[in-house]
C-alpha cells in the first residue's frame, strides 16, 4: 500500500512539473493526437478565441431581430479545409420558446438553435461550417437573432430584457494545409505586416553591434514605417544587435536587417540572398557590381523558419543604407518593386516640406474617397467620417454642408438628423416633406470643438415611420436616408502657434518635423527612441513617411529653421538640446542636478536621475514647435521616451512639461496654467533588483525536479531493502 502511495505521489509531482512549465498535461496528450494512421501529415489545426478574432470581450444582441457580423481573415499561408465554431451562448430567461439564434457564413444560413429555458443559463453550441463556404480572403460570419418576449413586436425592439450574450471565450477551430510561400518586394509590407493574420505581427529589426547615431537613423526610419503600416491587431516590434540575435528571435520573428553588409555580416548569415556579397559589396546576378553609393533591399525565406522572411535594408556605405531605408518607407516603393531585390541609385524625393496632399480650403466626401452613404431601417443610424487635418495648426472653424435626401414615408415629427464633431452634437434638423428631396444644410463648427490632427465628423439619422409604426422587415426598405458624396467641408486655420500641450501628442508634429538624435547614444536611449519612432509611425499613419531623421553632428542651426523639431538626448550628447534648454520654460542642469524656471531654482532630491519631456516654441523658428526628450543620463532619457512609446502612455500626458524619476514617478506641469499641474500622477513601473518572475519559475522547476529525484531514490532504496 505504501508503495502505491509513493507511485501516486510521483505522478502528481510530474503533473505539477508539466504545469509549472506552462503546458497542461491535457494539452500534451491532445497535441499527440489519435494514432489511427489516417491523418494527413501536411494538415494543421489551430484554435483562436472569439475575443481575439473580434477584439470584443463578448457579443451582446438586443432587440427583436438583432445581428452581429464579423470577418475572419484567412492567412496567405493557409489553404483552409475546415472551420468549427464553439459558441458559449446565454440569454434572457423571459424569451419565448419561438426565439432562435442563427449562424450565417458568407450570407448563407448554416445552423440555428432554439433559445429555451433549458439553455438560458448558458450552453456550448458547436457549429461545423461546410467546406464549400470557406472561400475568399476572409470569411463573413453573422450571428442573427429572432427574439420575442411579447405579442407587441415594437415593444420587443426597445425592451432591455430581450438579449442574447455570446462569450468572448467562445472559440473557432481551423483546419488548413500550409501553403508554400514565395516572398517578393511587391508584397510589402507583407510578410512583416500581415493584414490577413489573426495575431499581432512580430518583427525584430536587427542592427549593427554598437550602432552609432547615423546607423540608428535608418533603423528608426524603418521602425516608423512599420508602425504606420501596423493593423488594429498591433505590432510587437523589437530591436536587437546582430551579436544578440538568438535562435528564439530567428525562429519566431520576421527579421529586418538594417545596416551595411559588413556591419551585419550578411554574407555569412546563411541566408540565400538574391545578390551575392563579397568584401561588403553586392554583385548583380547577371554580372556587374552594384555601385557603392546605391541602396539595396532584399527579401529571402528565413533559413531558420521557412514560414518567415528575412529582409535586408542595406548597402556598402551608411549613405547607401539611408537611401534604402527612405525607399522602404516610401508608400510607392512596393507598387514599383518586383522580385526579391531592388537597387536604389538615387534618394527618394524629399517631401517633408510639401503641404498636405489634400487642400482643406474646400473639399467634399467624394474627394475624401467616399461614395453616397445610404442608411436603412427604423432607429439610429450613424455615419462617421475621420478628418485627418494637419497636425501643426489649430483649426479655426469647420463649415460642413450636408447634402442629403430621405424617404417620403418617414415620420416628420420623430425623424431627424444630428451633426456631431468629436462626439459633441453641433446642430440638428427634423426630416420632413420640405427636405425629402436633395437638400443642402450648412453647419459651422467653432474652434473650441476642434483640435489639430484627426477630428471625427458624425452624421446621425434617426428614422421612424409615419402613422402607426409596425416593426416588421417591410419597413427596412421604406425607412431610408442618403448622405450625398457632394457634401462639402471647408476648414480655416488659426495662424497663431498652438499652445504647447503634451496631451495633444503627436500634434503639432507632422510631416514637416525633423527628429534630431545624438550621434552616440546609450542602450536605453537607443531602445527608447526605437519605440517612440514606431509609435509615432502608428499615430501618424501615411504622414510618417514625410518626417526626417538626422543626427546632431550632421546638421547646423540653419537646418532647424522651417521645421517642427523633436530633439532627443542629454545636453552633453546633443548640443541642440543644450541650446534649446536655455529658453525652455523649465530648465534642467544635468551637472548640478537642478530644475529652475522664472520663480524657482530647486535641487533634485539626492541628486537622483530624472528624465524630462518638454514641449515649447522652437528658438530657431517661433512659428514652429519643439519637443525635448531629455534627461540627466542614458537611463533617464530612456524613461522619458517610455512616456511616448505606447498609446496608453501618451493618453496620460497633459500640460507642457513631464518629469519622470524613480521615486516620485510621473509629474505633469503646465507652466502656462500652473493650477492645472498634477504632481505626481502615477508611480513608475518598479525596477526591482530582486528576482524576476522567470527566475522564480526556474527555481520552482528545479525544486520539483529535485523532489522527483529524491522520491525515486527513496522508492529504489525501499525496494532494495526488502530484498
ABEGO torsion letter per residue (X at the ends): XAAAAAAAAAAAAAAAAAAAAGBBAAAAAAAAEBBAGABBAABBBBBBBAAAAAGBABBBBBEABBBBBBBBBBBAABBBABBBBBBBBBBBAABBAABBBBBBBGGBBABBBBBBAAAAAEBBBBBBBBAAABBEABBBBBBBBBBBABABAAAAAABAABBBBBBAABBBBBBBBBBBBBBBAAAOAOAABBAABABBBBBBBBBBBGBBAAAAAAAAAAAAAAAAABBAAEBBBBBBBAAABBAAAAAABBBBBBEBAAAAGAAAAGBBBABBBBGGBBBBAAEEBBBAABBBBBBBBBAABAABBBBBBBEABAAAAAAAAAAAABAAAAAABBEABBBBABBBBBAAABBBABBAABBBAAAAGBBBBBBBEBEBBBBBBBBBBBAABBBABBBBBBBBBBBAABBAAABBBBBBBGGBBABBBBBBAAAABBBBBBBBBBAAABBBEBBBBBBBBBBBBBEBBBBBAAAAAABBBBBBAABBBBBBBBABBBBBBAAAOAOABBAABBBBBBABBBAAAAAAAAAAAAAAAAAAEAAAAABBBBBAAABBAAAABGBBBBBBEBAAABAAAAAAAAABABBBBAAAGBBBBAABBBBBBGGBBBBBBBBBBBAABAABBBBBBBEABAAAAAAAAAAAABAAAAAABBEABBBBBAAAEBBBBBAABAAABBOBABBBBBBBABBBAAAAAAAAAAAAAAAAAAAAAAAAAAAAAAX
